[in-house]
């Protein structure tokens, strides 16, 4: 299970999450950041520093943000 970045990150892109990720699984997209689920080690470092509280463990993504699980996966499939 990986962490997922959701809508509060859209157009925010503060980047603290990238700075603390020990496995460099976070990539910058056009309008937000994305976490590679194949690389994420579920450490939670990114979640703790997100200034807009956009990062959730996949099982805890709020219902209204569920589409970001697929958006995140598709970002890495298209690379």
Backbone as XML, in Angstrom:
<?xml version="1.0"?>
<chain id="A" units="angstrom">
  <residue number="1" name="UNK">
    <atom name="N" x="0.842" y="-1.181" z="0.000"/>
    <atom name="CA" x="0.000" y="0.000" z="0.000"/>
    <atom name="C" x="0.886" y="1.242" z="0.000"/>
  </residue>
  <residue number="2" name="UNK">
    <atom name="N" x="0.487" y="2.227" z="-0.766"/>
    <atom name="CA" x="1.285" y="3.448" z="-0.886"/>
    <atom name="C" x="0.511" y="4.655" z="-0.371"/>
  </residue>
  <residue number="3" name="UNK">
    <atom name="N" x="1.224" y="5.738" z="-0.244"/>
    <atom name="CA" x="0.583" y="7.011" z="0.063"/>
    <atom name="C" x="0.107" y="7.635" z="-1.242"/>
  </residue>
  <residue number="4" name="UNK">
    <atom name="N" x="-0.905" y="8.490" z="-1.144"/>
    <atom name="CA" x="-1.509" y="9.130" z="-2.304"/>
    <atom name="C" x="-1.607" y="10.623" z="-2.038"/>
  </residue>
  <residue number="5" name="UNK">
    <atom name="N" x="-1.269" y="11.425" z="-3.036"/>
    <atom name="CA" x="-1.408" y="12.878" z="-2.930"/>
    <atom name="C" x="-2.743" y="13.270" z="-3.564"/>
  </residue>
  <residue number="6" name="UNK">
    <atom name="N" x="-3.510" y="14.100" z="-2.859"/>
    <atom name="CA" x="-4.871" y="14.439" z="-3.278"/>
    <atom name="C" x="-5.006" y="15.920" z="-3.659"/>
  </residue>
  <residue number="7" name="UNK">
    <atom name="N" x="-6.229" y="16.352" z="-3.885"/>
    <atom name="CA" x="-6.524" y="17.664" z="-4.472"/>
    <atom name="C" x="-5.931" y="18.894" z="-3.782"/>
  </residue>
  <residue number="8" name="UNK">
    <atom name="N" x="-5.737" y="18.927" z="-2.460"/>
    <atom name="CA" x="-5.150" y="20.143" z="-1.892"/>
    <atom name="C" x="-3.767" y="20.481" z="-2.472"/>
  </residue>
  <residue number="9" name="UNK">
    <atom name="N" x="-3.081" y="19.491" z="-3.049"/>
    <atom name="CA" x="-1.766" y="19.730" z="-3.652"/>
    <atom name="C" x="-1.889" y="20.406" z="-5.014"/>
  </residue>
  <residue number="10" name="UNK">
    <atom name="N" x="-3.031" y="20.224" z="-5.659"/>
    <atom name="CA" x="-3.207" y="20.752" z="-7.012"/>
    <atom name="C" x="-2.918" y="22.250" z="-7.025"/>
  </residue>
  <residue number="11" name="UNK">
    <atom name="N" x="-1.994" y="22.634" z="-7.853"/>
    <atom name="CA" x="-1.538" y="24.013" z="-8.010"/>
    <atom name="C" x="-0.815" y="24.578" z="-6.778"/>
  </residue>
  <residue number="12" name="UNK">
    <atom name="N" x="-0.570" y="23.766" z="-5.762"/>
    <atom name="CA" x="0.157" y="24.199" z="-4.563"/>
    <atom name="C" x="1.646" y="23.913" z="-4.724"/>
  </residue>
  <residue number="13" name="UNK">
    <atom name="N" x="1.963" y="22.638" z="-4.859"/>
    <atom name="CA" x="3.316" y="22.159" z="-5.096"/>
    <atom name="C" x="4.370" y="22.766" z="-4.167"/>
  </residue>
  <residue number="14" name="UNK">
    <atom name="N" x="4.181" y="22.596" z="-2.872"/>
    <atom name="CA" x="5.116" y="23.144" z="-1.886"/>
    <atom name="C" x="6.452" y="22.401" z="-1.867"/>
  </residue>
  <residue number="15" name="UNK">
    <atom name="N" x="6.484" y="21.123" z="-2.181"/>
    <atom name="CA" x="7.685" y="20.298" z="-2.349"/>
    <atom name="C" x="8.359" y="19.808" z="-1.073"/>
  </residue>
  <residue number="16" name="UNK">
    <atom name="N" x="7.842" y="20.101" z="0.093"/>
    <atom name="CA" x="8.434" y="19.549" z="1.306"/>
    <atom name="C" x="8.455" y="18.027" z="1.260"/>
  </residue>
  <residue number="17" name="UNK">
    <atom name="N" x="7.419" y="17.450" z="0.654"/>
    <atom name="CA" x="7.323" y="15.996" z="0.565"/>
    <atom name="C" x="8.509" y="15.402" z="-0.207"/>
  </residue>
  <residue number="18" name="UNK">
    <atom name="N" x="8.893" y="16.031" z="-1.285"/>
    <atom name="CA" x="10.029" y="15.547" z="-2.074"/>
    <atom name="C" x="11.326" y="15.615" z="-1.271"/>
  </residue>
  <residue number="19" name="UNK">
    <atom name="N" x="11.460" y="16.656" z="-0.487"/>
    <atom name="CA" x="12.683" y="16.858" z="0.285"/>
    <atom name="C" x="12.914" y="15.775" z="1.335"/>
  </residue>
  <residue number="20" name="UNK">
    <atom name="N" x="11.841" y="15.216" z="1.887"/>
    <atom name="CA" x="11.992" y="14.253" z="2.984"/>
    <atom name="C" x="11.867" y="12.791" z="2.555"/>
  </residue>
  <residue number="21" name="UNK">
    <atom name="N" x="11.451" y="12.524" z="1.342"/>
    <atom name="CA" x="11.242" y="11.135" z="0.900"/>
    <atom name="C" x="12.578" y="10.398" z="0.812"/>
  </residue>
  <residue number="22" name="UNK">
    <atom name="N" x="12.734" y="9.321" z="1.594"/>
    <atom name="CA" x="14.015" y="8.605" z="1.606"/>
    <atom name="C" x="14.265" y="7.740" z="0.368"/>
  </residue>
  <residue number="23" name="UNK">
    <atom name="N" x="13.227" y="7.483" z="-0.435"/>
    <atom name="CA" x="13.392" y="6.632" z="-1.618"/>
    <atom name="C" x="13.099" y="7.358" z="-2.928"/>
  </residue>
  <residue number="24" name="UNK">
    <atom name="N" x="12.937" y="8.658" z="-2.865"/>
    <atom name="CA" x="12.684" y="9.482" z="-4.057"/>
    <atom name="C" x="11.540" y="8.949" z="-4.917"/>
  </residue>
  <residue number="25" name="UNK">
    <atom name="N" x="10.417" y="8.647" z="-4.287"/>
    <atom name="CA" x="9.277" y="8.111" z="-5.029"/>
    <atom name="C" x="8.278" y="9.187" z="-5.440"/>
  </residue>
  <residue number="26" name="UNK">
    <atom name="N" x="8.546" y="10.443" z="-5.114"/>
    <atom name="CA" x="7.627" y="11.532" z="-5.440"/>
    <atom name="C" x="8.153" y="12.288" z="-6.647"/>
  </residue>
  <residue number="27" name="UNK">
    <atom name="N" x="7.270" y="12.446" z="-7.636"/>
    <atom name="CA" x="7.640" y="13.157" z="-8.856"/>
    <atom name="C" x="6.706" y="14.338" z="-9.073"/>
  </residue>
  <residue number="28" name="UNK">
    <atom name="N" x="7.264" y="15.362" z="-9.684"/>
    <atom name="CA" x="6.488" y="16.562" z="-9.971"/>
    <atom name="C" x="5.798" y="16.425" z="-11.321"/>
  </residue>
  <residue number="29" name="UNK">
    <atom name="N" x="4.498" y="16.659" z="-11.322"/>
    <atom name="CA" x="3.726" y="16.689" z="-12.551"/>
    <atom name="C" x="3.454" y="18.125" z="-12.945"/>
  </residue>
  <residue number="30" name="UNK">
    <atom name="N" x="2.614" y="18.307" z="-13.944"/>
    <atom name="CA" x="2.314" y="19.647" z="-14.446"/>
    <atom name="C" x="1.687" y="20.545" z="-13.371"/>
  </residue>
  <residue number="31" name="UNK">
    <atom name="N" x="0.741" y="19.994" z="-12.608"/>
    <atom name="CA" x="0.022" y="20.830" z="-11.649"/>
    <atom name="C" x="0.040" y="20.323" z="-10.208"/>
  </residue>
  <residue number="32" name="UNK">
    <atom name="N" x="0.709" y="19.185" z="-9.967"/>
    <atom name="CA" x="0.796" y="18.660" z="-8.605"/>
    <atom name="C" x="1.892" y="17.598" z="-8.545"/>
  </residue>
  <residue number="33" name="UNK">
    <atom name="N" x="2.123" y="17.044" z="-7.351"/>
    <atom name="CA" x="3.082" y="15.966" z="-7.164"/>
    <atom name="C" x="2.358" y="14.627" z="-7.139"/>
  </residue>
  <residue number="34" name="UNK">
    <atom name="N" x="3.115" y="13.557" z="-7.428"/>
    <atom name="CA" x="2.564" y="12.204" z="-7.453"/>
    <atom name="C" x="3.538" y="11.258" z="-6.759"/>
  </residue>
  <residue number="35" name="UNK">
    <atom name="N" x="2.988" y="10.239" z="-6.094"/>
    <atom name="CA" x="3.803" y="9.240" z="-5.405"/>
    <atom name="C" x="3.756" y="7.942" z="-6.198"/>
  </residue>
  <residue number="36" name="UNK">
    <atom name="N" x="4.925" y="7.427" z="-6.560"/>
    <atom name="CA" x="5.007" y="6.178" z="-7.310"/>
    <atom name="C" x="4.687" y="5.022" z="-6.363"/>
  </residue>
  <residue number="37" name="UNK">
    <atom name="N" x="3.554" y="4.338" z="-6.570"/>
    <atom name="CA" x="3.162" y="3.263" z="-5.651"/>
    <atom name="C" x="4.098" y="2.061" z="-5.701"/>
  </residue>
  <residue number="38" name="UNK">
    <atom name="N" x="4.863" y="1.925" z="-6.773"/>
    <atom name="CA" x="5.797" y="0.800" z="-6.887"/>
    <atom name="C" x="7.071" y="1.029" z="-6.074"/>
  </residue>
  <residue number="39" name="UNK">
    <atom name="N" x="7.338" y="2.283" z="-5.729"/>
    <atom name="CA" x="8.576" y="2.612" z="-5.004"/>
    <atom name="C" x="8.304" y="2.998" z="-3.547"/>
  </residue>
  <residue number="40" name="UNK">
    <atom name="N" x="7.141" y="3.571" z="-3.266"/>
    <atom name="CA" x="6.809" y="4.043" z="-1.911"/>
    <atom name="C" x="6.972" y="2.927" z="-0.883"/>
  </residue>
  <residue number="41" name="UNK">
    <atom name="N" x="7.642" y="3.245" z="0.224"/>
    <atom name="CA" x="7.866" y="2.265" z="1.293"/>
    <atom name="C" x="6.956" y="2.508" z="2.503"/>
  </residue>
  <residue number="42" name="UNK">
    <atom name="N" x="5.962" y="3.360" z="2.335"/>
    <atom name="CA" x="4.960" y="3.618" z="3.376"/>
    <atom name="C" x="5.543" y="4.146" z="4.677"/>
  </residue>
  <residue number="43" name="UNK">
    <atom name="N" x="6.579" y="4.953" z="4.583"/>
    <atom name="CA" x="7.228" y="5.454" z="5.799"/>
    <atom name="C" x="6.459" y="6.600" z="6.459"/>
  </residue>
  <residue number="44" name="UNK">
    <atom name="N" x="5.676" y="7.351" z="5.660"/>
    <atom name="CA" x="4.888" y="8.439" z="6.214"/>
    <atom name="C" x="5.609" y="9.766" z="6.352"/>
  </residue>
  <residue number="45" name="UNK">
    <atom name="N" x="6.864" y="9.827" z="5.952"/>
    <atom name="CA" x="7.621" y="11.080" z="6.080"/>
    <atom name="C" x="6.957" y="12.206" z="5.297"/>
  </residue>
  <residue number="46" name="UNK">
    <atom name="N" x="6.450" y="11.912" z="4.125"/>
    <atom name="CA" x="5.823" y="12.932" z="3.286"/>
    <atom name="C" x="4.538" y="13.466" z="3.920"/>
  </residue>
  <residue number="47" name="UNK">
    <atom name="N" x="3.753" y="12.564" z="4.465"/>
    <atom name="CA" x="2.480" y="12.942" z="5.087"/>
    <atom name="C" x="2.709" y="13.932" z="6.235"/>
  </residue>
  <residue number="48" name="UNK">
    <atom name="N" x="3.734" y="13.688" z="7.015"/>
    <atom name="CA" x="4.008" y="14.514" z="8.191"/>
    <atom name="C" x="4.398" y="15.948" z="7.854"/>
  </residue>
  <residue number="49" name="UNK">
    <atom name="N" x="4.988" y="16.178" z="6.685"/>
    <atom name="CA" x="5.465" y="17.524" z="6.357"/>
    <atom name="C" x="4.588" y="18.278" z="5.358"/>
  </residue>
  <residue number="50" name="UNK">
    <atom name="N" x="3.556" y="17.646" z="4.831"/>
    <atom name="CA" x="2.705" y="18.300" z="3.831"/>
    <atom name="C" x="1.967" y="19.495" z="4.446"/>
  </residue>
  <residue number="51" name="UNK">
    <atom name="N" x="2.251" y="20.711" z="3.964"/>
    <atom name="CA" x="1.637" y="21.899" z="4.567"/>
    <atom name="C" x="0.147" y="22.055" z="4.264"/>
  </residue>
  <residue number="52" name="UNK">
    <atom name="N" x="-0.357" y="21.329" z="3.262"/>
    <atom name="CA" x="-1.776" y="21.450" z="2.907"/>
    <atom name="C" x="-2.557" y="20.174" z="3.228"/>
  </residue>
  <residue number="53" name="UNK">
    <atom name="N" x="-1.913" y="19.228" z="3.933"/>
    <atom name="CA" x="-2.543" y="17.971" z="4.356"/>
    <atom name="C" x="-3.200" y="17.242" z="3.181"/>
  </residue>
  <residue number="54" name="UNK">
    <atom name="N" x="-2.446" y="17.084" z="2.101"/>
    <atom name="CA" x="-2.952" y="16.444" z="0.888"/>
    <atom name="C" x="-2.581" y="14.973" z="0.779"/>
  </residue>
  <residue number="55" name="UNK">
    <atom name="N" x="-1.769" y="14.452" z="1.698"/>
    <atom name="CA" x="-1.227" y="13.103" z="1.555"/>
    <atom name="C" x="-1.882" y="12.147" z="2.551"/>
  </residue>
  <residue number="56" name="UNK">
    <atom name="N" x="-2.347" y="11.006" z="2.004"/>
    <atom name="CA" x="-3.005" y="9.979" z="2.814"/>
    <atom name="C" x="-2.461" y="8.612" z="2.443"/>
  </residue>
  <residue number="57" name="UNK">
    <atom name="N" x="-2.467" y="7.695" z="3.406"/>
    <atom name="CA" x="-2.220" y="6.298" z="3.078"/>
    <atom name="C" x="-3.420" y="5.855" z="2.240"/>
  </residue>
  <residue number="58" name="UNK">
    <atom name="N" x="-3.203" y="5.007" z="1.261"/>
    <atom name="CA" x="-4.256" y="4.669" z="0.290"/>
    <atom name="C" x="-5.569" y="4.254" z="0.935"/>
  </residue>
  <residue number="59" name="UNK">
    <atom name="N" x="-5.533" y="3.469" z="1.988"/>
    <atom name="CA" x="-6.762" y="3.005" z="2.652"/>
    <atom name="C" x="-7.500" y="4.106" z="3.398"/>
  </residue>
  <residue number="60" name="UNK">
    <atom name="N" x="-6.874" y="5.266" z="3.594"/>
    <atom name="CA" x="-7.498" y="6.342" z="4.360"/>
    <atom name="C" x="-7.820" y="7.580" z="3.526"/>
  </residue>
  <residue number="61" name="UNK">
    <atom name="N" x="-7.717" y="7.453" z="2.208"/>
    <atom name="CA" x="-8.064" y="8.585" z="1.334"/>
    <atom name="C" x="-9.559" y="8.853" z="1.508"/>
  </residue>
  <residue number="62" name="UNK">
    <atom name="N" x="-9.944" y="10.108" z="1.806"/>
    <atom name="CA" x="-11.363" y="10.418" z="1.991"/>
    <atom name="C" x="-12.178" y="10.075" z="0.739"/>
  </residue>
  <residue number="63" name="UNK">
    <atom name="N" x="-13.422" y="9.739" z="0.955"/>
    <atom name="CA" x="-14.296" y="9.320" z="-0.148"/>
    <atom name="C" x="-14.314" y="10.327" z="-1.293"/>
  </residue>
  <residue number="64" name="UNK">
    <atom name="N" x="-14.361" y="11.616" z="-0.968"/>
    <atom name="CA" x="-14.420" y="12.646" z="-2.000"/>
    <atom name="C" x="-13.099" y="12.818" z="-2.757"/>
  </residue>
  <residue number="65" name="UNK">
    <atom name="N" x="-12.049" y="12.155" z="-2.302"/>
    <atom name="CA" x="-10.729" y="12.239" z="-2.941"/>
    <atom name="C" x="-10.307" y="10.911" z="-3.586"/>
  </residue>
  <residue number="66" name="UNK">
    <atom name="N" x="-11.178" y="9.921" z="-3.590"/>
    <atom name="CA" x="-10.848" y="8.587" z="-4.084"/>
    <atom name="C" x="-10.328" y="8.574" z="-5.517"/>
  </residue>
  <residue number="67" name="UNK">
    <atom name="N" x="-10.788" y="9.491" z="-6.355"/>
    <atom name="CA" x="-10.335" y="9.509" z="-7.753"/>
    <atom name="C" x="-8.833" y="9.744" z="-7.864"/>
  </residue>
  <residue number="68" name="UNK">
    <atom name="N" x="-8.224" y="10.325" z="-6.841"/>
    <atom name="CA" x="-6.786" y="10.591" z="-6.878"/>
    <atom name="C" x="-5.944" y="9.325" z="-6.756"/>
  </residue>
  <residue number="69" name="UNK">
    <atom name="N" x="-6.517" y="8.244" z="-6.279"/>
    <atom name="CA" x="-5.794" y="6.970" z="-6.261"/>
    <atom name="C" x="-5.512" y="6.559" z="-7.709"/>
  </residue>
  <residue number="70" name="UNK">
    <atom name="N" x="-6.524" y="6.617" z="-8.557"/>
    <atom name="CA" x="-6.356" y="6.265" z="-9.971"/>
    <atom name="C" x="-5.535" y="7.299" z="-10.729"/>
  </residue>
  <residue number="71" name="UNK">
    <atom name="N" x="-5.767" y="8.572" z="-10.434"/>
    <atom name="CA" x="-5.001" y="9.643" z="-11.089"/>
    <atom name="C" x="-3.517" y="9.439" z="-10.829"/>
  </residue>
  <residue number="72" name="UNK">
    <atom name="N" x="-3.185" y="9.106" z="-9.590"/>
    <atom name="CA" x="-1.792" y="8.873" z="-9.212"/>
    <atom name="C" x="-1.209" y="7.682" z="-9.971"/>
  </residue>
  <residue number="73" name="UNK">
    <atom name="N" x="-1.934" y="6.568" z="-10.006"/>
    <atom name="CA" x="-1.448" y="5.373" z="-10.703"/>
    <atom name="C" x="-1.258" y="5.640" z="-12.190"/>
  </residue>
  <residue number="74" name="UNK">
    <atom name="N" x="-2.209" y="6.339" z="-12.804"/>
    <atom name="CA" x="-2.133" y="6.626" z="-14.235"/>
    <atom name="C" x="-0.933" y="7.507" z="-14.575"/>
  </residue>
  <residue number="75" name="UNK">
    <atom name="N" x="-0.583" y="8.427" z="-13.688"/>
    <atom name="CA" x="0.572" y="9.281" z="-13.925"/>
    <atom name="C" x="1.821" y="8.433" z="-14.180"/>
  </residue>
  <residue number="76" name="UNK">
    <atom name="N" x="2.001" y="7.384" z="-13.405"/>
    <atom name="CA" x="3.200" y="6.554" z="-13.544"/>
    <atom name="C" x="3.070" y="5.531" z="-14.664"/>
  </residue>
  <residue number="77" name="UNK">
    <atom name="N" x="1.858" y="5.144" z="-15.025"/>
    <atom name="CA" x="1.655" y="4.235" z="-16.160"/>
    <atom name="C" x="1.990" y="4.926" z="-17.472"/>
  </residue>
  <residue number="78" name="UNK">
    <atom name="N" x="1.765" y="6.231" z="-17.526"/>
    <atom name="CA" x="1.972" y="6.987" z="-18.766"/>
    <atom name="C" x="3.398" y="7.461" z="-18.935"/>
  </residue>
  <residue number="79" name="UNK">
    <atom name="N" x="4.267" y="7.186" z="-17.993"/>
    <atom name="CA" x="5.660" y="7.641" z="-18.065"/>
    <atom name="C" x="6.497" y="6.744" z="-18.930"/>
  </residue>
</chain>
